[in-house]
Amino acid sequence: MPPELVSRKEYSGFAADIWSLGIIIFVLLTGNLPFNGQNEKELFSRIARCMYHIPETLDFDLKRLISKILVIDPAKRPKAFELL
């Protein structure tokens, strides 16, 4: 769930899908979710503040890709064609 949904703001389906793609890429590369918490409130707080850690073992380009996708402002997320 992207930060704008967690914060109950209006959202763009396209930007939310790009966020979801970033989550999927993160999970496929690390085997873990980027956000976690002891409870739903803590989890949502971390998502809303975009608090996550990318393992140092990942390739620089992969870290850069994830960092470009998992950003709070949906307008700053890349469009699908920009990911190619």
ZIBEL-V679115 format. One record per residue. N is the residue number from 0. RES is the residue in one small letter. BURIAL is # if it has 16 or more other C-alpha atoms within 10 Angstrom, else .. D_FIRST is the distance of its C-alpha to the first C-alpha in whole Angstrom. Layout:
n->(N & N)
res->(RES & RES)
burial->(BURIAL & BURIAL)
d_first->(D_FIRST & D_FIRST)
This chain:
n->(0 & 1 & 2 & 3 & 4 & 5 & 6 & 7 & 8 & 9 & 10 & 11 & 12 & 13 & 14 & 15 & 16 & 17 & 18 & 19 & 20 & 21 & 22 & 23 & 24 & 25 & 26 & 27 & 28 & 29 & 30 & 31 & 32 & 33 & 34 & 35 & 36 & 37 & 38 & 39 & 40 & 41 & 42 & 43 & 44 & 45 & 46 & 47 & 48 & 49 & 50 & 51 & 52 & 53 & 54 & 55 & 56 & 57 & 58 & 59 & 60 & 61 & 62 & 63 & 64 & 65 & 66 & 67 & 68 & 69 & 70 & 71 & 72 & 73 & 74 & 75 & 76 & 77 & 78 & 79 & 80 & 81 & 82 & 83)
res->(m & p & p & e & l & v & s & r & k & e & y & s & g & f & a & a & d & i & w & s & l & g & i & i & i & f & v & l & l & t & g & n & l & p & f & n & g & q & n & e & k & e & l & f & s & r & i & a & r & c & m & y & h & i & p & e & t & l & d & f & d & l & k & r & l & i & s & k & i & l & v & i & d & p & a & k & r & p & k & a & f & e & l & l)
burial->(. & # & # & # & . & . & . & . & . & . & . & . & . & . & # & # & . & # & # & # & # & # & # & # & # & # & . & . & . & . & . & . & . & # & # & # & . & . & . & . & . & . & . & # & # & # & # & # & . & # & . & . & . & . & . & . & . & . & . & . & . & . & # & . & . & # & . & . & # & # & # & # & . & # & . & . & # & # & . & . & . & . & . & .)
d_first->(0 & 4 & 7 & 8 & 6 & 7 & 10 & 11 & 12 & 13 & 11 & 12 & 11 & 13 & 11 & 8 & 9 & 11 & 8 & 7 & 11 & 11 & 9 & 12 & 14 & 14 & 14 & 17 & 19 & 19 & 18 & 16 & 12 & 12 & 10 & 12 & 14 & 17 & 15 & 12 & 13 & 14 & 10 & 9 & 12 & 11 & 8 & 10 & 13 & 11 & 14 & 14 & 17 & 18 & 21 & 25 & 26 & 23 & 25 & 25 & 24 & 21 & 20 & 21 & 19 & 15 & 16 & 17 & 13 & 11 & 12 & 12 & 14 & 12 & 16 & 17 & 15 & 17 & 18 & 18 & 22 & 22 & 20 & 23)
